[in-house]
Amino acid sequence: MTEYNINEVSKMMNIPSHTIRFYEKEGLIPFVKRGENGYRIFREEDLGWLEFIRCLKITGMPVNELREIITLTVNGEDT
């Protein structure tokens, strides 16, 4: 499984690292792991969440609505 640090993700996704940190803090990237050193470790599925967020942000959706959609998505089809 390939893992990336926040700087690599920032460059790959063209999203500033401070924005990625904000998304995580706001609960928009629900599964980001942390290494023993406390640094974020991103996997391919995390990149998918970032792409999903980017698509929704393009529509002008506010963060609180983004959080709602992500929560519903994480909770599965029953929601």
C-alpha positions in Angstrom: 0.0 0.0 0.0 1.4 3.3 -1.0 1.5 6.1 1.6 2.2 9.8 1.2 3.0 12.6 3.5 1.1 15.9 3.4 3.6 17.7 1.2 3.4 14.9 -1.4 -0.4 15.0 -1.4 -0.4 18.8 -1.6 1.8 18.6 -4.8 -0.1 15.7 -6.3 -3.6 17.2 -5.7 -2.6 20.9 -6.1 -4.2 21.7 -2.8 -2.2 23.8 -0.2 -1.1 21.7 2.8 -2.9 24.2 5.1 -6.1 23.5 3.3 -5.7 19.8 3.7 -5.0 20.3 7.5 -8.2 22.4 7.7 -10.2 19.7 5.9 -8.9 17.1 8.4 -9.6 19.3 11.4 -13.2 19.9 10.1 -13.7 16.1 9.8 -13.9 16.1 6.0 -11.1 13.5 5.6 -12.3 11.0 8.2 -9.7 8.2 8.0 -6.2 9.9 7.8 -3.8 8.0 10.0 -0.8 9.4 11.9 2.6 7.9 12.1 4.5 7.4 15.4 6.0 10.9 14.8 2.5 12.4 14.6 2.7 13.2 10.9 -0.3 12.5 8.7 -0.1 9.4 6.5 -2.3 9.5 3.4 -3.3 6.5 1.4 -5.0 6.2 -2.0 -8.5 6.2 -0.5 -7.7 9.5 1.3 -6.8 11.0 -2.1 -10.2 9.9 -3.3 -11.8 11.8 -0.4 -9.8 14.9 -1.3 -11.0 14.7 -4.9 -14.6 14.2 -3.7 -14.2 17.3 -1.5 -12.7 19.3 -4.3 -15.6 18.5 -6.6 -18.1 19.6 -4.0 -16.2 22.8 -3.2 -16.3 23.7 -6.9 -20.1 23.9 -6.5 -19.6 26.5 -3.7 -20.9 24.1 -1.0 -20.1 25.4 2.5 -18.0 23.3 4.9 -20.9 22.4 7.2 -22.8 20.9 4.2 -19.7 19.1 3.0 -19.4 17.6 6.5 -23.0 16.4 6.4 -22.5 14.7 3.0 -19.3 13.0 4.1 -20.9 11.8 7.3 -23.8 10.3 5.3 -21.4 8.7 2.8 -19.3 7.2 5.6 -22.4 5.8 7.3 -23.4 3.9 4.2 -26.4 3.3 2.1 -28.9 3.3 5.0 -28.5 7.0 5.4 
